[in-house]
Amino acid sequence: MLEKLFTSGIRADIMSLLFNNPEEKFYVREIARLTNKNASGIKRELDKLAQMELVTSEREGNLKYFRVNRNSSLFPELKGLIAKSLGLPGALKSILNACDTKAAFIYGPYVDDTNLPGLDLFVVSDSGNIDKIVSDIEKRFGREIRYTVMNQSDYKAMKKSGDRNLKKLLASKKILLMGRL
C-alpha cells in the first residue's frame, strides 16, 4: 500500500524505518543495510523526503544522520498510516530490525487468527531495549505481547545442544519476522 502511495518501494521502506523509530537517527549506509536497499537509492529518496520536510538531517563528524521530522504537520497522520499499512507484524519487524535483532518470530494462536487480543513473540537479540520496544508496540496496537528474549550465544548453545523445548518451538507454525533459525 505504501509503495503505491509513495510510488517508490525504497521510500516506503525508509519511511517505515524512520517513522517507527522517531527517536533514532540513521546514516545512509545504515539505512541501506537495515532495508536491504542500494545506498545511492536511499540517498536520493532521503533528499526527496528532506525537500518535503518529512525528514531532517544533521552532520556529526563525517557522517550525515537522518531522522523523521516530528515537527512536520504530517507526522501524526503518516505515522498512523504507516502503522496501519504494516500491521502489527510489520511494525515489530521494522523496529526489531533497527535494534540489531538477529532473529524474531511470532508463534502460537495468533499465527492462525490475527484478530486475537495478544500474541507470542520470540526474539534473539543482545539488545537491552527490547522491553521498551515491545511496550511501545503494545500501546500503539492495543494488543498484549508475551515475549521471550534470548541472547545470541545462549540461543546458539541451546540449539547446538538440541534443547527439546527450543526444538519444539522452532518446529511450530510461526510468522518469521526476521533472521534465520
Secondary structure, 3 states (H helix, E strand, C coil): CHHHHHCCHHHHHHHHHHHHCCCCCEEHHHHHHHHCCCHHHHHHHHHHHHHCCCEEEEEECCEEEEEECCCCCCHHHHHHHHHHHHHHHHHHHHHHHHCCEEEEEEECHHHCCCCCCEEEEEEEECCCCHHHHHHHHHHHHCCEEEEEEECHHHHHHHHHHCCHHHHHHHHCCEEEEECCC
